[in-house]
Every structure is written in C-alpha cells, then in structure tokens.
Amino acid sequence: MTSIAQHYTYRVRWSCEDEAFVGTVAELPSLSWIAQDQFEALQGISELAQSIVSELISTGQEVPCALSEKEFSGKFMVRIPPEAHRLLAIDAAEQNLSLNRLVSSRLVRS
C-alpha cells in the first residue's frame, strides 16, 4: 500500500550553518533531517515523514494532504500597501495589460 508520505513535497538543500545537507518536507514543516550526503538527507526525511504519518493515523489525528494531490483554484487574495497598488496599476496601464495579468506574470517569473 502506498503511503501518502510518498506523495509529499521533499527538498534537500545545503546548509552552510550546519555544514551538511538538510532534508525538509513542505507538508510537515516542523520536520527536518540533517546528513552529510544528499541521498541520506532525502532518505532520512522521507522515513521520518512516513513515521509521523503512521503515528498520526494510529492516534486518529489529521494527516496533511499532499500538495501534489490538492486542487487549486488559481485565485488568492494579496494585501499590499495602497502606494504599491497604485504603482502596479500604473505599470499595467503603461504596458496595456490588466493588473491581474501584470502581477501574475511577475509572480511566475519570481
């Protein structure tokens, strides 16, 4: 049986502070695994996530949904200072774009 933890979003990065690789999982942000090798960091965080998911299930707690399996609407609200809103609106008008299209393209490029 495939565990939901296998569908989670994992990342391994180098940490100058730890002088080692750090594995993390987006769906369980409080977890990390430090190792001297990238593969070991990925394997460690994967096994830790599986262990935590098993524990959550056995205690009847909610298990985080894998981001890869979530449905997204494509809409979200962002609050920005009024002056930033004005500057974006001016940029959009000068480029003959909707404000939505301008902001969307900037977010995607970031």
N, C-alpha and C positions, 0 to 999 in steps of 0.2 A: 504494500500500500504506500502510495506517495504521500509524504508529509507536506503540509502547507509550507513548512520552513524551507523546503527545496525551491519554492517559488518566490521566496523573499529577494530583496534587492541588497546585494552584498557589494562592499567596496574594500579594497586594500590600498593603503597609501603608506608612504614612507614618513616616519616621524623623526625629525632631527632631534627633538627633545628626548625621545626615548631611545634614539639610535637603533630603531627596529621598525618592522612593518606592523601596521595596526589594521586589523580587520574590523569592520563595523557592518551593521545590518539596519537599513532605514526603518523597517517596521518595528524594531525593538531598539530604539535609540540609546537606551541606557547600557547596552552591551558593547563590549569591545574585546579583542583578543590580540595580544602582542606576541610577535615571533620574529626570529632572525631571518626567516625565509618567507617570500610572498605566498607560496603554496601553503606553508604551515599556518600562516595567519588566516588564509581563506578557509582551510580545513578546520581550524580551531573555532572560528566564529560560526561556521556552519553547524558544527557539532554542538556548540553552546546554545545556538538558537533552537536546534531540534530538542535539546534537553529542556529548555524553558517552555517551549510549546507543549511538550509532553506533560510537564508539570502543570501548566495552565489547564490543560484538558482534564487531567486526573483530579484537579481540585475544583472543577466546574467554573473556572474563570473564563472570561472572554479572550479569545485568541485573535490577535491582529490579522486583518485581511491582508493578503499580499497586494502590494501596489500594482503589480502586473495584472491582477485579476479585477481590480476596481474599475468601475466605469466613471469617466469624467465627462462633464457637460461641456467643457470648453469655456465656461464662464466663471469668473470670480471677481469679487469687489476689492478694489485697492483704494485706500485713502492716502492722498498726498496733500501737501500744503497748497493753498489756493494759487500762490505765485508759480509753483511748478506746473499746476494745471494750465494756467494762462500761457506759460512758455511752450508747453506741449501743443496747446491749441494753435498757437501762432505758427510753430514749426509745421504742424499738419496742414494748416491753411496755405502756407507758403509752398508746400510740396504738392498741393492739390490732392491731399489724402484725407480720409476720415481720421479722427482722433484715434478710434479703435484700431485702424489698420497701422497707423504710425507706432502706437505703443506696442501692439502685437509684434510687429517686425523688430522692434528694439529688444523686446524680451527674448525673442527667439535667437537673436544674434548674440545675446549675453552669455 
